[in-house]
Amino acid sequence: MQGAATRINLYRVDKISPEQEKLANFVYEAVAQLHRVLPGLSDLKNASSIREGLVRIHTIENESDDLFERAIASLFDTCKDPILLIKSKELLVGLEGATDRCEDAANVIDGIIVKNA
């Protein structure tokens, strides 16, 4: 997420597209789920509740992938300014990458639950 935020500043992005905003919301939702489930790792008494959060993170990441692919295709179809296209694409890549990292964290958490079950 920090990379995406840095790109916004470095690239002097004036306008965030609806797709970029939606991807940022996906990142927020995934991080909120991680924040919710992490305290449960201390005793694993509510493993089912943790798993619900992990499933939600996987769902968010899948939705993010779909949105990312559609956004990139739309960008290449509609954006005629090559510099703006590159800036926009890099921001989309950074945001989608953040959801990937959240899924990576969810996979690690799931591994901890399996190992300690």
Residue pairs with C-beta under 8 A, 6 or more apart in sequence:
1 27
1 31
1 95
1 98
3 94
3 97
3 98
4 24
4 27
4 91
4 94
4 95
4 98
7 13
7 87
7 90
7 91
7 94
8 16
8 91
11 87
11 90
11 91
13 87
13 91
16 24
17 71
17 88
19 67
19 68
19 70
19 71
19 74
19 92
20 71
20 88
20 91
20 92
20 95
22 67
23 64
23 67
23 68
23 71
23 92
23 95
23 96
23 99
24 95
26 60
26 61
26 63
26 64
26 67
26 95
26 99
27 64
27 95
27 98
27 99
27 102
29 56
29 60
30 57
30 60
30 61
30 98
30 99
30 102
30 103
31 102
33 53
33 54
33 56
33 57
33 60
33 102
33 106
34 53
34 57
34 102
34 105
34 106
34 109
36 53
37 49
37 50
37 53
37 54
37 109
38 109
40 46
40 47
40 49
40 50
41 50
41 109
41 112
44 50
44 113
44 116
44 117
47 113
47 117
50 109
50 113
51 110
51 113
53 106
54 106
54 109
54 110
57 102
57 103
57 105
57 106
58 103
58 106
60 99
60 102
61 99
61 100
61 102
61 103
64 95
64 96
64 99
65 96
65 99
68 92
68 93
68 95
68 96
71 92
72 89
72 92
75 85
75 88
75 89
75 92
76 85
79 85
79 88
